[in-house]
Amino acid sequence: MKKLIVLSLLTVVLLGGGLLTPAQAQTPANDLKPTFISPTPGLYVNGWPAFTVSYPKEWVEGVWPGAVFRAGVPRPNLPPSPVLTIYVPLSPLPLEDWAKLLMPTYNMEIATDFMVRSDKPSRLKDGTPSREVELEYVLKNGPKAKDFILMTKTDLAWVVIALGADEGKPGEDLKRIAYSLTFQPGREKPVQVPPDVRAFLDMYCADFRSGDVNLAMAHFSDRYFEHGSTKAFIEQWFRNDPHFQQGSISCEATVTVFEPHGDKAYVDGFFLIKGKGETSAVRVPMIFRQIINEHGQWRWYGTQK
């Protein structure tokens, strides 16, 4: 299972930024809906882990491979700048090992000539341990860029807030956007789902525990698409992971957000998974997000609208 988790980081491509004053949330924390369901300019709301990040409401939302959210100032024929990019990758590694996970992706995908300007432990405003990093590099076929990255984690889920621009040194305004990151445990309480949805999640967990790739993939729609990943990608992901194929001791689904809409439904929360040889169970985000009812059967549908 660990290899599967680490492989998910290959989709993490960091290019971030922001220089204006973040917008402030006006809705009570427990009443917030994830941005995927109900977007609010100036506020990103994640499902699970439950957290928010404020940014200038004038920024324009975009799409970036592997990111759960991206917004910035668009420019003709150039990447947005400043720009905010948010990721929720999975890894068992500690925060201080961030470079082992993130730097190979930078090197492979987007840039050269790296220089780590700053790398130090930090804390969020609620005291949660975090780490902040300042990077400087040259974009492939582009200008020199500077990123300010704030990272923290809960169980295996990392939360990576990347802000970047290709002019100037990261300033306090940019850092305030990163440190607006706020966890909201009050939004992580389990919610009830219809019996057929519960049956779908329980059966997926049973087939996940078996380590049988074909059984697991039967729970994915042929139209599945999630941040650039297709059903074929997920299948290959499972087939390349010996830990998945060894099976798991336990898998239980906890739903913290459920919102039906016609033949689709947004489902968020976590799987509590204990792998063979592991001493304890860990919470793994429901990264597949949406389900769709096809011919009376629920299947994973991904993050597409």
Protein Blocks (a to p, Z undefined) as FASTA:
>chain_A
ZZmmmmmmmmpccddddfbdcdddfbdfklpccfklmccehiacdfbdcddddddfkbcc
dddehiabdcddddehiacdddddddddddfbdfklmmmmmmmmmmmmmpghiacfbdcd
dddfkopacdddddddddehiacdddddddddehjbccddddddfedjadfklmmmmmmp
ccdfklmcccdddfklmmmmmmmmmmmmnopaklmmmmpcfkbceehiafklmmmmmmmm
mklmnopfbdcdddfbdcdehjbccdedddddddehiabdcddddfkopacdeehiacde
bjaZZ
